[in-house]
């Protein structure tokens, strides 16, 4: 059964597939059947450049637990980077320090 859970956002950065790096244009987050991992339903992350064809795609399939851990790690890293930019480098970026819940804490919510 398809879940139809899909989020698509613009992305600015680079991704690597094989030996080649390519510029990103889009990131897709979805929840559906695993296509490659020997798992059931998974969170799928696709990083791509729609203007460069199918070779410009890097995909990841994660269990829900792994996706939660990744989300918490991203939130901690983003908070630390925002602090670095605002306080250390003086860029006066808006400071929004919040403590991301650990996996154990987020599993109880």
N, C-alpha and C positions, 0 to 999 in steps of 0.2 A: 504494500500500500504506500503510495507516495504521500508525503506529509504536506507538500506545498509550502514548507517553511523555507523562505529564501530572503536574504538581505543583500542588496547590491549597493556598493559605495564607490565613489571615485577614489583612486589611490595614487599617491605620488611617491616614488621610490624606485628600487631596482629589485629584481628577483633573478635567481640563477636556476637554470635547467641544464643538466649535464655540465659542459665546460663553458657555456655561454651565459652572460648576463644580459638582461633586457629591461628596458624601462617599463614601469607599471602604468596602467591607466585605470584598472578596475580591480576591486576585491569583492569576492562573493562568499558569503557565509550561508550554509544551508544545513538542514537536518534531514537526512534521508538514508536509504539503504547504502551500506558500504559497497563500493564498486571494486575495490582492490584489497582492502584489509579484510582478514578473516573474522569479521565482526558483524553484528546485526546493524541497527541504525547507528549512524555516526554524525558528528558535526564535520562538515566538509569545508575546508578553506581553499579557495581558488584565487590565485594571484595571476592576473593576465594583462596583456596589452591587446585589445581588440583590433587594433590596426595592423598587427604584425602576424596574424594567422595563428593556427593551433600550436605551433612550436613555442609561442610566447605564453606559456602557461606553466605554473608550478602549483601542484595540488597537494593537499594534506587531508587525511582522514583521521579523526580523533574520537576516542570514547567521550562520553559526556563528562566523566571525571577528569580526564586529561584536559578537555576544553575549559572546565572550571578552573583548574590549576593555571592554565595559560592565561585566562582572563585575569586572575588575581595577580599573576606575575606582571602582566602588562600594566595593570592599574598601579602597582607599586613602582614600576620603572617610569611610567609617565609622571607620577607625582614627584619622584626624585628629579626627573629631568626638568619639570616646571620650576621646581625650587632652584635648581642649578641655574637655569636661564634667568629667573627673576632676581635671586639674591646674590649669587656668586658672580654672574656676568653682567648684572645690572641692566638687563633688557626690560625690566619692569613688566614682564608678562604677568597676567593675572595669576595670583597665587591661590591655588585650590588644593591644599593639602588635606587629603582624606586617607585614612588607613583602609586599605582594601582588606576584606575578610580573607582569612586563610581558607583552605579547602574545607577543613573541619568545621569552621564557623559557617561557611556558605552552605554546607550540606544540611545544616539544622534550620535554615531559614525557609 
